[in-house]
Amino acid sequence: MEITAPDPGLIVPYEGVDVSDPLLYQHCQHAMWRTMRDKAPVSRHRMPSGDGFWGFSRYAECERIVKDHRVFGSEEGTILASVGVGDSAGGQTITLMDPPKHGDIRRPTMKALSHSVVRRRAPGIRRRVRELVEPCLEGGVHDFAKLMRRLPMVVIGDLMGIPDRYWDTIAYYTTASIAPDDPEYACGATTRETLRRAHHELFTCFTEIIDAKRAEPGEDLITALLTLETDGAPLEDFRVALNCYSFLLGANSTTAHVASHTLLALAQRPHLWDAALADPRSTELLIEEGARWTSPTNHLVRRVREDTEFAGVTLAKGDWVCAWVASANRDESVFADPYSFDPGRSPNPHLSFGAGPHYCIGAPSSRMALGALFQEIGTALAGAEPAGEPSHLHSNWINGLTSMPMTFHPRAERSSR
């Protein structure tokens, strides 16, 4: 989605708009979300199927929805595509489970993705990130978004125990499963065929990797999945594969797009370049603002678990609710001047990594990857500028870029490595 500031006072109609249409998000929707926050912070919408859901556009309500698992459950689906139909993997993966069962998977797998593990593997992560971005550091025109497809895998791939020969395949088909209508990822004649092909390719990879891990365990997330128990029994291989898919969906739908949108924001504001990339602390703040600015997940969906009064409306058990995370990250009551890209913004309580029990388990690895990337860029490059129009992912859920040609300008002298 293009990210621009809405014109002051602009009111955009939202009633009767199919907010689930992926093509809607080829263009900036922040004017619509601001209108919702101002005029109807709680709104009612319908899917093309006729199934309805409640939309919440302010920060306070969005934060409560993603935090309060007792009222707002994840088990039946977490994206708009689930509304009215549910998710067939409900109750089987870490993202589609609620406490206490959610903890059975989260606690042991967190150890494989913890801050301490990520720090221990930092030298290898930085080396792989440097190798990935090296063409840009040498200068010239490169499609940054296409290069960044691999960024999540150079971090999470190793932490999960996935051999690098699978990384490109997994990165591609994970995105195809998220955005099957995008021309870049349509690998079938129809949406259904693309999804079938993507899932087949992914689960073929997972089956091979799981078999190899059973024969030769390691210190990684897949080994952790193979050794944990839920309800007194080990996970079946199919559930291990489903959870691999869940972890990789999270990784491949966020990190790469935060990287691309953040670089584009800096390139469009060259006066911010040097200060934003001056030192590790500056880079840390830049990453948080990049995550807020991008809001890689436009929304998160939950299903109401009990009748409740919330934000002035009566929600019935079974109702679907949508937290517009991208809108929450522009809420004027929380973020000063929210339509300005401010690399030094602090505090920055964005919801881009979620909140509560479903807070992104891969956040440490994502921050490590982005930190390594922008430290390399800051050291080697004096600036960058667009070399063509970016292409935006066809998705109502993920705010992604499929292509972003950029011209990169090296500094006169590069630091020795």
C-alpha positions in Angstrom: 0.0 0.0 0.0 1.2 3.5 -0.8 1.9 5.4 2.4 0.9 9.1 2.2 -0.6 11.6 4.6 -4.3 12.3 4.0 -5.2 15.9 3.2 -6.4 17.8 6.2 -10.2 17.7 6.6 -10.6 15.0 3.8 -13.5 12.7 4.6 -13.5 9.4 2.8 -16.7 7.3 2.5 -16.3 3.8 4.1 -19.9 2.6 4.4 -20.7 0.1 1.7 -17.0 -0.2 0.8 -15.7 -3.7 0.5 -12.8 -3.3 2.9 -11.7 -6.9 2.2 -10.9 -6.2 -1.5 -7.2 -6.6 -2.0 -7.1 -4.1 -4.8 -8.4 -1.4 -2.4 -5.0 -1.5 -0.7 -3.1 -0.7 -3.9 -3.7 2.9 -2.8 -3.3 4.6 0.6 -6.2 3.9 2.9 -5.1 6.1 5.8 -7.7 8.8 4.9 -10.4 6.2 5.2 -9.1 5.0 8.6 -8.8 8.6 9.8 -12.4 9.1 8.8 -13.4 6.0 10.8 -11.5 7.2 13.9 -13.1 10.6 13.7 -16.6 9.7 12.6 -17.2 6.0 13.4 -14.5 4.4 15.6 -16.7 1.3 15.7 -18.1 0.4 12.3 -20.1 -2.4 10.7 -18.9 -4.1 7.5 -19.9 -7.0 5.3 -17.8 -9.4 3.4 -18.8 -10.3 -0.2 -20.2 -13.5 1.2 -22.6 -11.5 3.3 -20.9 -12.3 6.6 -20.6 -9.3 8.8 -17.9 -8.0 11.2 -17.2 -5.1 13.5 -14.3 -2.8 12.7 -12.4 -0.9 15.4 -10.0 1.9 14.3 -8.7 3.5 17.5 -5.6 2.5 19.3 -7.2 1.7 22.7 -9.8 -0.7 21.3 -7.3 -2.3 18.9 -4.9 -2.9 21.7 -7.6 -4.4 23.9 -8.7 -6.8 21.1 -5.3 -8.2 20.5 -4.5 -8.5 24.2 -7.7 -9.8 25.7 -7.8 -13.5 24.7 -10.6 -14.2 27.2 -13.1 -12.1 25.2 -11.5 -12.0 21.8 -10.3 -15.4 20.6 -7.8 -16.3 17.9 -8.7 -20.0 17.5 -11.1 -19.5 14.6 -9.1 -17.1 12.5 -7.0 -14.0 12.6 -7.5 -12.4 9.2 -10.5 -11.1 7.2 -10.4 -14.2 5.0 -11.5 -16.2 8.1 -14.7 -14.2 8.7 -17.7 -16.4 8.4 -15.8 -19.5 7.5 -13.1 -19.9 10.2 -9.6 -21.3 9.7 -9.2 -25.0 9.1 -6.0 -25.0 11.2 -7.8 -23.5 14.2 -6.6 -24.8 17.5 -3.5 -26.5 15.9 -1.0 -23.7 15.5 0.6 -21.1 17.8 -1.3 -18.2 16.1 -4.6 -20.0 16.1 -4.6 -21.1 19.8 -5.5 -19.2 22.9 -4.1 -19.6 26.4 -3.6 -21.9 28.2 -3.0 -24.3 25.2 -1.2 -21.5 23.4 1.5 -21.6 26.0 2.2 -25.3 25.4 3.7 -24.3 22.1 4.9 -20.8 22.8 7.0 -21.5 25.9 9.3 -24.2 24.5 9.6 -22.5 21.0 10.4 -19.1 22.5 13.7 -20.6 23.7 14.8 -21.2 20.1 13.9 -17.5 19.2 14.9 -15.8 22.4 17.0 -12.6 22.7 19.9 -14.6 24.1 19.8 -17.1 21.1 19.5 -14.3 18.6 22.5 -12.4 20.2 24.6 -15.6 20.2 24.0 -16.0 16.5 24.4 -12.3 15.7 27.8 -12.6 13.9 26.4 -15.2 11.4 23.2 -13.2 10.9 25.1 -10.0 10.2 27.3 -11.8 7.7 24.4 -13.2 5.8 22.6 -9.8 5.8 25.7 -8.2 4.5 26.0 -10.7 1.7 22.3 -10.2 0.8 22.5 -6.4 0.6 26.1 -6.3 -0.9 24.9 -5.5 -4.5 23.2 -2.3 -3.2 26.2 -1.3 -1.2 28.3 -1.2 -4.3 25.9 1.3 -5.9 23.8 1.4 -9.0 20.2 0.5 -9.6 18.8 -2.6 -7.8 15.3 -3.8 -7.0 15.4 -3.6 -3.2 12.0 -5.2 -2.5 13.0 -8.3 -4.5 16.3 -8.6 -2.7 14.5 -8.3 0.6 12.3 -11.3 0.0 15.2 -13.4 1.4 15.9 -11.2 4.4 13.5 -13.0 6.8 14.9 -16.4 5.8 18.6 -15.5 6.4 17.6 -15.0 10.0 14.6 -17.3 10.8 15.8 -20.0 8.5 18.9 -20.7 10.6 17.0 -20.3 13.9 14.3 -22.7 12.7 16.9 -25.2 11.4 15.9 -24.9 7.7 18.8 -25.6 5.3 19.4 -22.6 3.0 18.6 -24.6 -0.2 14.9 -24.2 0.9 15.0 -20.5 1.7 14.0 -19.0 -1.6 11.3 -21.6 -2.3 9.8 -21.1 1.2 9.9 -17.2 0.9 8.2 -17.3 -2.5 5.4 -19.7 -1.7 4.7 -18.3 1.7 3.9 -14.9 0.1 1.9 -16.7 -2.7 -0.2 -18.2 0.1 -0.8 -14.8 1.6 -1.5 -12.9 -1.7 -2.6 -15.5 -4.3 -4.1 -12.8 -6.5 -0.9 -10.8 -6.9 0.6 -11.1 -10.4 4.0 -11.6 -9.0 2.9 -14.7 -7.0 0.1 -16.2 -9.0 1.4 -19.6 -9.8 -1.9 -21.1 -10.9 -4.7 -20.2 -13.3 -7.0 -19.4 -10.4 -6.7 -18.2 -6.9 -7.6 -21.7 -5.7 -4.9 -23.3 -7.9 -2.3 -20.8 -6.6 -3.1 -21.6 -3.0 -3.1 -25.4 -3.7 0.3 -25.1 -5.5 1.8 -22.9 -2.7 0.6 -25.2 0.1 1.8 -28.3 -1.8 5.3 -26.8 -2.3 5.6 -25.6 1.3 4.4 -28.7 3.0 6.7 -30.8 0.7 9.6 -28.7 2.0 8.4 -29.1 5.6 8.0 -32.8 5.4 11.6 -33.2 4.1 13.0 -31.0 6.8 11.0 -32.7 9.6 12.3 -36.1 8.5 15.9 -34.8 8.4 15.4 -33.3 11.9 14.1 -36.5 13.4 17.3 -38.2 12.1 19.6 -35.4 13.2 18.2 -33.1 15.8 19.7 -29.6 16.4 19.4 -26.6 18.6 16.6 -25.0 16.6 12.9 -24.4 16.6 11.8 -27.4 14.5 13.7 -29.7 16.9 11.8 -28.0 19.7 8.5 -28.6 18.0 9.4 -32.3 17.5 10.2 -32.7 21.2 7.4 -30.8 22.9 4.1 -32.3 24.1 0.6 -31.0 24.2 -2.1 -32.8 26.2 0.5 -35.4 27.2 1.4 -36.4 23.7 3.9 -35.2 21.1 2.8 -33.2 18.1 2.0 -35.2 15.0 4.2 -34.3 12.0 1.3 -32.6 10.3 0.9 -30.2 13.3 4.7 -29.6 13.3 4.4 -28.7 9.7 1.4 -26.4 10.3 3.4 -24.6 13.0 6.4 -24.2 10.7 4.0 -22.6 8.2 2.6 -20.3 11.0 6.1 -19.1 12.1 7.2 -18.5 8.5 4.0 -16.6 7.6 4.8 -14.2 10.5 8.4 -13.8 9.4 7.9 -13.4 5.7 4.9 -11.1 6.0 6.6 -8.5 8.1 10.4 -8.1 8.1 11.0 -7.7 4.4 8.2 -5.1 4.0 9.3 -3.1 7.0 12.8 -3.0 5.4 11.5 -1.8 2.0 9.0 0.8 3.3 11.6 2.2 5.7 14.3 2.6 3.1 11.7 4.2 0.8 10.7 6.7 3.5 14.4 7.6 4.1 15.1 8.0 0.4 12.1 10.3 0.1 13.5 12.4 3.0 17.2 12.6 2.3 17.6 15.2 5.1 17.0 12.4 7.6 19.4 9.9 6.2 22.6 10.6 8.2 20.9 11.2 11.6 18.7 8.1 11.3 21.7 5.9 10.5 24.3 7.6 12.7 24.8 4.9 15.3 23.2 1.7 16.8 20.8 3.7 19.1 19.6 5.8 16.1 19.1 2.6 14.1 17.0 1.0 16.9 14.7 4.0 16.9 14.6 3.9 13.1 13.5 0.3 13.1 10.6 1.0 15.6 9.4 4.0 13.5 9.8 1.9 10.3 7.6 -0.8 11.9 5.0 1.8 12.9 5.1 3.6 9.6 4.8 0.5 7.6 2.3 -1.3 9.8 3.0 -4.5 7.8 -0.3 -6.1 9.0 -3.2 -3.9 8.1 -5.5 -5.8 10.4 -5.9 -8.6 12.9 -9.2 -10.4 13.4 -10.7 -12.1 16.5 -13.9 -13.9 17.3 -15.9 -12.9 20.4 -16.0 -15.6 23.0 -18.7 -14.3 25.3 -21.4 -11.6 25.2 -19.8 -8.3 26.1 -20.2 -4.5 26.1 -17.3 -3.0 24.3 -16.6 0.5 23.0 -20.3 1.5 23.3 -21.7 -1.5 21.4 -23.0 -4.9 22.4 -21.0 -7.8 21.0 -22.5 -11.2 20.9 -20.7 -14.5 21.4 -19.6 -15.5 17.9 -19.3 -12.0 16.4 -16.2 -11.3 14.4 -14.1 -8.2 15.2 -11.4 -6.6 13.2 -8.7 -4.4 14.8 -7.3 -2.0 12.1 -3.7 -2.1 13.3 -2.6 0.3 10.6 -5.2 2.8 11.8 -4.2 2.3 15.5 -0.6 3.1 14.5 -1.8 6.6 13.3 -4.0 7.4 16.2 -3.5 11.0 17.0 -4.3 10.5 20.7 -1.2 8.2 21.0 1.3 9.4 18.4 2.2 13.0 17.9 2.1 14.1 14.3 1.4 10.5 13.2 1.6 11.1 9.5 5.2 12.3 9.8 8.0 9.7 9.5 10.1 10.5 12.5 13.2 8.2 12.9 13.8 9.5 16.4 10.3 9.0 17.7 10.3 7.9 21.3 8.3 6.4 23.0 6.8 4.5 20.1 4.2 2.0 21.4 3.2 0.7 17.9 1.2 -2.5 17.5 3.1 -3.8 14.5 4.4 -6.8 16.4 1.1 -7.3 18.1 0.5 -7.3 21.9 -0.4 -9.6 24.7 -0.1 -13.4 24.5 0.2 -13.3 20.8 3.0 -10.7 20.7 5.3 -11.7 17.8 7.6 -14.5 19.0 10.0 -13.6 16.2 10.3 -9.9 17.1 13.9 -10.3 18.4 15.1 -11.9 15.2 13.2 -9.4 13.1 14.8 -6.5 14.9 18.2 -8.1 14.6 17.8 -8.5 10.9 16.6 -5.0 10.4 19.3 -3.6 12.6 22.0 -5.4 10.8 20.6 -4.3 7.4 20.4 -0.6 8.2 23.8 -0.5 10.0 25.3 -1.9 6.7 23.3 0.7 4.7 24.4 3.6 7.0 28.0 2.6 6.9 28.3 2.1 3.1 25.7 4.4 1.5 25.4 8.2 1.3 21.8 8.0 0.1 19.3 6.3 -2.2 16.5 7.4 -4.5 13.7 5.8 -6.3 14.5 4.6 -9.8 11.0 3.7 -10.8 7.5 3.2 -9.4 7.1 0.6 -6.6 4.6 -2.2 -7.0 2.4 -3.0 -4.1 1.3 -6.5 -2.9 -2.3 -7.4 -3.7 -3.4 -8.1 -0.1 -5.9 -6.7 2.3 -3.8 -8.1 5.2 -0.1 -7.4 4.4 1.2 -3.9 3.5 3.9 -5.2 1.2 6.0 -4.2 -1.8 6.8 -6.6 -4.6 9.1 -4.4 -6.5 11.0 -1.2 -5.6 13.8 -0.1 -8.0 16.3 2.1 -6.2 19.5 4.0 -7.1 22.1 3.6 -4.4 24.9 6.1 -3.8 28.0 4.7 -2.0 30.0 6.9 0.4 33.3 8.1 -1.0 35.2 5.6 1.3 33.7 2.5 2.7 34.7 1.3 6.1 37.0 -1.7 6.2 35.2 -4.9 7.2 
